[in-house]
Amino acid sequence: MHAFINSKNRDHKHIFADELAFYDLYVDGTQNKRIKSINPKDICIVASYFDKAKSLIKFDFHEFSFRFTMLDNKGANCNVLFGFKLYSKIISKEKASKDEAFKVFFSKKRHFKQKAHQLFPDDAKLIEVKSLIDSQIDTDPEEVNFTEGRIYESLAKGYSRNKAAREYCIRKHGAICKICSFDARNVFGHEYSGLIHVHHINPLATVNEEHTVDPSTQLIPVCPNCHAALHFNGIDRDVKSVSDAIRTNRRMAISGDSQPKTLGPLT
């Protein structure tokens, strides 16, 4: 379980234009090392001020799913954490500072730690928090209000794609996944012909500048699932590692082996 302090109240959902974004750490230095300790399904607790007077603190509990490297609204390169919110709890700062379960978020003098992007690894003091989470996530869904559809505006920095290059790639290679051979037309019908993603063998974020691309050698068609696997958890994998994992797991499934092979070496 991991604890994060968002004392500057960065609005990650708006900054990174995604409802599942809940925290970010810079890609350089100590913060980049800390993020490697976070694994899928780990519980992450983000503490932030709830009111302008800074007398209340909101603790948001998330189940970490994946991370992705993105630029924030100031152009800084960040490792963004994504996951589903499980539960929220609002407590007065005074009460939280005295609560054994939340002491990790405070200094010895009971001041809410002011350093944003501070990560605390698993700690015995958080056992009570884990018990609190476990009691909440078992709540009957009919007794919980799940809200969606909030409208917001955001400014995000991205990388332009060349539509003509995409079309040339598909004409050259066909609208069939180069990794798993998925063909949307055969699965869903003729009206879905051309339903395919195009993957950059050299990720745009890695090149990080405008450049010329050869769509016949630097772009390949891949299905949405394989495309997600290539970038899963914010890590860029090579095509061969994903393809090898698929072939190996198919053979293991046929042989009755229940232990799947994980994705291979990373680029």
C-alpha positions in Angstrom: 0.0 0.0 0.0 1.3 3.5 -0.9 0.6 6.9 0.5 0.9 10.1 -1.6 0.6 13.7 -0.5 -1.0 16.2 -2.9 -0.7 19.3 -0.7 -0.7 21.6 -3.7 -4.1 20.1 -4.8 -3.0 19.3 -8.4 -6.1 18.4 -10.3 -4.7 15.3 -12.2 -8.0 14.5 -14.0 -7.9 17.9 -15.6 -4.2 18.2 -16.2 -4.0 14.9 -18.0 -7.5 14.9 -19.4 -8.5 11.5 -18.0 -10.9 10.6 -15.2 -8.7 7.7 -14.0 -5.6 9.9 -13.5 -5.0 10.3 -9.7 -1.3 11.2 -9.2 1.9 12.0 -11.0 5.6 11.8 -10.3 8.4 13.4 -12.2 10.4 11.0 -14.5 13.8 12.1 -13.1 15.6 11.3 -9.9 14.2 9.8 -6.7 10.6 10.0 -7.8 11.3 7.9 -10.9 12.9 5.2 -8.7 9.9 5.2 -6.3 7.3 4.6 -9.0 8.9 1.3 -9.8 7.7 -0.1 -6.5 4.0 0.4 -7.5 2.4 -2.7 -9.0 -1.1 -3.2 -10.5 -3.8 -3.6 -7.9 -1.7 -1.9 -5.2 -3.8 0.4 -3.0 -2.7 4.1 -3.3 -3.9 6.7 -0.9 -3.8 10.3 -2.0 -4.3 13.0 0.6 -5.2 16.6 -0.4 -6.9 19.6 1.1 -10.6 19.6 0.8 -11.4 23.2 1.7 -9.8 26.6 1.1 -9.2 27.1 4.8 -7.1 23.9 4.8 -8.8 22.6 7.8 -10.1 19.4 6.2 -8.2 16.7 4.4 -9.6 14.3 1.8 -8.2 10.8 1.5 -8.9 9.2 -1.8 -8.2 5.4 -2.1 -7.4 4.1 -5.5 -6.5 0.7 -7.0 -3.6 1.3 -9.2 -4.0 0.0 -12.8 -1.2 1.4 -15.0 1.1 4.3 -15.5 1.9 6.4 -18.6 4.5 9.0 -19.3 2.8 12.3 -20.2 3.5 16.1 -20.3 1.7 18.1 -17.7 0.2 21.6 -18.3 3.6 23.2 -17.7 5.4 20.9 -20.1 7.1 18.8 -17.5 7.5 15.1 -18.2 5.6 13.0 -15.6 4.8 9.4 -14.8 1.0 9.6 -14.4 -0.7 7.0 -12.3 -4.1 5.7 -13.4 -6.6 3.6 -11.5 -10.1 3.2 -10.1 -11.2 5.1 -7.0 -12.5 2.8 -4.3 -13.4 5.1 -1.5 -13.0 8.7 -0.2 -12.9 9.9 3.4 -12.9 13.5 4.6 -11.4 14.2 8.1 -10.4 17.4 9.9 -6.7 18.0 9.7 -6.5 18.0 13.5 -8.3 14.7 13.9 -6.4 13.0 11.1 -3.0 14.1 12.6 -3.9 12.3 15.8 -5.3 9.2 14.1 -2.7 6.4 14.0 -3.9 5.2 10.6 -3.2 8.6 9.0 -0.1 9.7 11.0 2.1 8.8 8.0 0.8 11.9 6.2 2.0 14.3 9.0 5.3 15.5 10.5 6.2 14.8 14.1 4.8 18.3 14.9 1.5 17.2 13.3 1.9 19.5 10.2 0.5 18.2 7.0 3.7 17.5 4.9 4.0 20.3 2.4 6.2 18.5 -0.1 4.1 17.5 -3.1 4.9 14.2 -4.9 6.2 12.6 -1.7 5.7 8.8 -1.8 5.6 6.6 1.3 6.0 2.9 0.8 4.0 0.3 2.7 4.1 0.9 6.5 2.7 -0.9 9.5 0.9 2.3 10.5 -1.4 1.9 7.5 -2.8 -1.4 8.6 -5.9 0.4 10.0 -6.4 2.2 6.7 -6.3 -1.1 4.8 -8.9 -2.5 7.1 -11.0 0.6 6.4 -10.7 0.1 2.7 -11.5 -3.6 2.9 -14.7 -2.8 4.8 -15.8 -0.2 2.2 -15.1 -2.1 -1.0 -17.4 -4.9 0.1 -20.3 -2.5 0.3 -23.4 -3.5 -1.7 -23.2 -1.6 -5.1 -26.9 -0.8 -4.7 -26.1 1.2 -1.6 -23.4 3.3 -3.3 -23.9 6.2 -5.7 -21.5 6.0 -8.7 -21.4 9.3 -10.5 -20.1 10.0 -14.1 -20.5 12.6 -16.8 -19.0 15.7 -15.1 -18.1 18.1 -17.9 -14.7 19.8 -17.7 -12.3 21.5 -20.0 -8.6 20.8 -20.2 -5.4 21.8 -22.0 -3.1 18.9 -22.8 0.0 18.6 -25.0 0.2 15.7 -27.5 1.9 14.6 -30.6 0.4 15.1 -34.1 -0.3 12.0 -36.3 -0.2 12.0 -40.1 -3.5 10.6 -41.4 -2.0 9.9 -44.8 0.8 7.9 -43.2 -1.8 5.8 -41.4 -3.7 5.2 -44.6 -0.5 4.2 -46.5 0.5 1.8 -43.7 -2.9 0.1 -43.9 -2.8 -0.1 -47.7 0.7 -1.6 -47.4 0.1 -4.1 -44.7 -3.7 -4.6 -44.6 -6.1 -3.9 -41.8 -5.0 -7.1 -39.9 -3.1 -7.1 -36.6 0.6 -7.9 -37.2 0.8 -9.4 -33.7 -2.2 -11.6 -33.2 -3.8 -11.6 -36.8 -7.1 -10.1 -35.5 -9.3 -9.0 -38.5 -12.3 -6.9 -37.4 -14.1 -7.7 -40.7 -14.0 -11.4 -40.1 -15.1 -11.0 -36.4 -17.8 -8.3 -36.7 -18.7 -8.2 -40.3 -17.9 -6.3 -43.5 -19.0 -2.9 -42.2 -16.1 -3.0 -39.7 -13.5 -3.3 -42.4 -10.6 -1.0 -41.6 -11.1 -1.1 -37.8 -7.5 -1.2 -36.8 -4.9 0.9 -34.8 -1.5 1.9 -36.3 1.5 1.6 -34.0 4.7 3.6 -34.2 7.6 1.2 -33.8 9.6 4.2 -32.5 7.1 5.9 -30.0 6.5 9.6 -30.7 7.2 10.5 -27.1 10.6 8.9 -27.4 11.6 10.9 -30.5 10.0 14.0 -28.9 10.3 16.2 -32.0 8.8 16.6 -35.5 10.4 14.1 -37.9 9.8 12.2 -41.1 8.3 8.8 -40.8 8.3 5.9 -43.3 4.9 4.3 -43.0 6.0 1.1 -44.7 8.8 0.3 -42.2 8.1 2.4 -39.1 4.3 1.9 -38.7 2.4 -1.4 -38.3 -1.3 -2.2 -38.0 -2.2 -3.7 -34.6 -5.6 -4.4 -32.9 -6.6 -2.3 -29.9 -5.8 -5.0 -27.4 -2.3 -5.6 -28.7 -1.7 -1.8 -29.0 -2.7 -1.5 -25.3 -0.3 -4.3 -24.4 2.5 -2.6 -26.3 2.1 0.4 -24.0 0.7 -1.2 -20.9 1.6 0.4 -17.5 3.2 3.3 -19.4 6.1 1.1 -20.6 6.9 0.8 -24.3 7.4 -2.9 -25.3 8.8 -4.2 -28.6 6.5 -6.1 -31.0 8.4 -9.3 -30.6 7.9 -9.5 -26.8 4.1 -9.2 -27.1 3.9 -11.6 -30.0 6.1 -14.2 -28.2 3.9 -13.9 -25.1 0.7 -14.5 -27.1 2.2 -17.6 -28.9 3.6 -19.0 -25.6 0.3 -18.6 -23.7 -1.7 -20.1 -26.5 0.5 -23.2 -26.4 0.3 -23.4 -22.6 -3.5 -23.0 -22.8 -3.7 -26.0 -25.2 -1.4 -28.1 -23.0 -3.5 -27.2 -19.9 -0.9 -25.1 -18.1 -2.7 -22.5 -16.0 0.3 -20.3 -15.4 0.4 -17.5 -18.1 3.7 -16.1 -19.3 4.3 -12.4 -18.7 5.2 -10.0 -21.4 8.8 -10.3 -22.4 11.8 -7.9 -22.4 11.1 -4.2 -22.6 12.5 -1.8 -25.1 
